[in-house]
Amino acid sequence: MHSARIELPQGTRWDRVGVIGSLLCIGHCIATPFLAALLPVLAVTEKGTHIGFVSALMFVGLLAFIPGYRQHNRPGMAMAALAGFAMLAFAAFIPEGFAGEALETGLTVTGGVLLITAHLTNAYYCRRCRVCAEEPCCGS
């Protein structure tokens, strides 16, 4: 019995991982204040978790965006990715007491949405690219 498999370009796999990771990051950021109120021990580990999310999203983003930008040369995608990374990093490394929870949440959610937009844009151009259709996307 033959099963049908759809092979996606390599770049779109990293973009899919990036979108899922960004959604998890946004969900975590929105849910944490409520969960920390129920389980105060979660507030202690919050900073480390946030830094872990940012590190993972940057790693995945670099795997998707650098080859995607080299192949497709779309500055809008690169600017959205850079702005998203900057917002997430600022929110993760902001000193305690420097800004309120609302600013940190706003930066994280906005940064995550920008990363999702950049990943979807990168995946779109990879799927429509003749070069990416014939070989692994963007040479990766």
N, C-alpha and C positions, 0 to 999 in steps of 0.2 A: 504494500500500500504506500503510495507516494503522498507525502504531506507538503502542502504549499508553504513556502517560506518567503517572506519579503525581506530582501537585503537592503538595508538603508546605508547611505554613505556614512563613513566613519564619523565625520564631523557632526552629523545629526544625532549620533548616539551620545556624544559628549554634551550636545545641546539639550538633549532629553534629560540626561542626568542633572545638568545645570538647572533646568526648569523645575524638576522635582525637588532638588536641594533648596532652591530659592523659595519654593512654596512651603517646604518644611520649616525653613528659617522664619518666614513670615508667620506661619501658624504658631511656631514656638514663641515668637516675640509677643503675639497677641494673647496667647493662652497663659504665659508665665505669670503675669501679675495675679490672675485668678487662682492658678495652681499654687503659687507661693503663699497666698492668703490661707489656703487650706492646709498646705504642708510647708511650713516656714523653712525647713531644711533645704528646699529647692532654691531659695533665695541665695544661699551660701554658694552654690555651684553655678549660679547664673552667669557670672563673668567668664568663667572657663568654658562653659557651653557656647556662649556667644563667640568667643575667640575661636573655638573649634569650628563652628559653622562658617565663620568668615574665612578661615584658612582653607577649609575644604572647598568652599565656593570659588575662591581665588584660584586654587589648583585646577579645578575642573574648567573654570572659565578660561584660563590660559591655554589649556589643551584644545579648547574649541575656538577661541577668538583669535589667537595669533595665526594659526594656519588659515582660518577663515578670512581674516583681514588681508593676509598676503595674497590669497587667491582672488578675492572678490573686491578688495579695495573700497569698502563701504565705510566712510568716516562716521556716518550717523550711528552705525552699530558700535563702532569703537568708542565713540563719545558716550553712548548710553552705558556701555560696559564699564568704562572708567568712572563715570559719575556714580554708578551703582556700587562699584567696589569702594570708592571713596566714602560714600555715605555709610556703608556697612562697617568699614574700618573705623571711621570716626565714632560711630555708635558703640562699637565693641571696645575701643580703647579710651573712651571719654572718662575722665576721672570721676570718681564717686562724688556726688554733691555739686559737680560743675553745672549740670543741667538736669532737668526733671525727667521723670519716666516718660512723660508725653513726648519730649523731644527725641529721646532715644528710640522710642517705638516708632515715631514718625519717620526718622532717618532710616530705620531698619526696613520698614514696610516700603517706603519710597525706593530705597536702594534695591530691595528685592524685586520690586515691580520693574525697575529699569533693567536689572539683569535678566529677568524673564523676557522682556521685550527684546533685548539684545540677542539672547539665545534663539528666540523664535525667528528673528530677522536673519541671523546667521544660518539657521537650518533652512529657511526659505530659499536663500541664495544658493546653498549647497544642493538642494533638491533640483533647482532650475539650471544648474551649471552643467554644461556638456562635459567638461573635464572631470568634474566630481562624479558624474554618472559612469564614466569609463574606468576610473581608478579610484582608490580610496580618497575621500574628500580632502581637498587642500593638501595633498601629499602626506597626510598623517597616517 
